[in-house]
């Protein structure tokens, strides 16, 4: 069974990371804003650390909260694996 709240939080975190840290829009502003409105900060997902983070740091009007994300390293891995374009990878390897 998939927990939709966990899925939404991860998807939103990756999008915020891409935009704020990589200057890469992986979803439209409208889609980002819509997904922000779906986040239920008071819903328990079983991960106390992440639940507390979303209760205290998440702000649906900005993506700046991503800078304080407690699992930023994991978000970066997801971004690099699934969203970073092959052209960006080639550019990085050529540097």
N, C-alpha and C positions, 0 to 999 in steps of 0.2 A: 504494500500500500504506500502510495506517495503522499507525503505531507506537503500540501500545496503552499503553505506558509513558508516552509523551509525553501522550497523551490523558488518562490517569488523573491525571498531575501537574497538568495545566491545570485539569481539572474540580475536583480537590481544592483547588487554589490559589484558584480563583474562589469555592468554597464557604467556605473559610477567610476570604477577604477579605470576603465578604458578611456573615458572622457577626461577625468581629472589628472591621471598619471601618464597616459600614453597619447593624449591629444587625438583620440580615435573614437568617433561616434559609432557605436555598434548598434544603436537603436535611435529612433527619432526622439526629439524632445517630447512630442505628444505621447508616444508610447512609454517613455520614462515617467512622465508625469502621471499617466494613467496607472502604471504599475505602483508608483509611490502611494497613490490613493488606496490601493488594495492591501498594503501592508498593515497588519494587525499587531501593533507593538505590544499589546497586552496578552497576546496568545502565546501560551507556553509550547515550545517545540521539543522540550526535553534537553535542550542545551542551555544551561543556566547562563553561561558566559555570553552567548550570542543573544539570548533573550534580554539580559540586562543591557547589553550594548544597544540594541534596537529601542529599548524603553528610554534610555538616557541620552543617546547620541544621534539617533536617526531624525532627520528633518526632511519632510517631504518636499520642501520648497527649494532644495539645493542638493548637490552631490558632495559637498564639502565634508560631510560626515565620514566619507570613505577614508580620509587621512587618519582617522582614529580607530579604524576597523581592527579588532584584535587578531584576526586571522588574515591579514593582508597578504602574507606569503602564499596562502592557499588560493586566494582570489587571483593573484598574479599568475599562478600556475594554470588555473582554469582559462584565464584570458590568453595566455601564450599558447596553450594547447588547442583551443577551439576558435579563437577569434583573430589572433594576430595573423595578418596576411603573409603569404609566402614572400611577397616583395619586401616587406619589412624585415623578414628574416634574412633574406639575401643581402639587403643593405647593411644589416647588423654584422653579418659575417664578413663583409668586405671592408669594414672599418678597421 
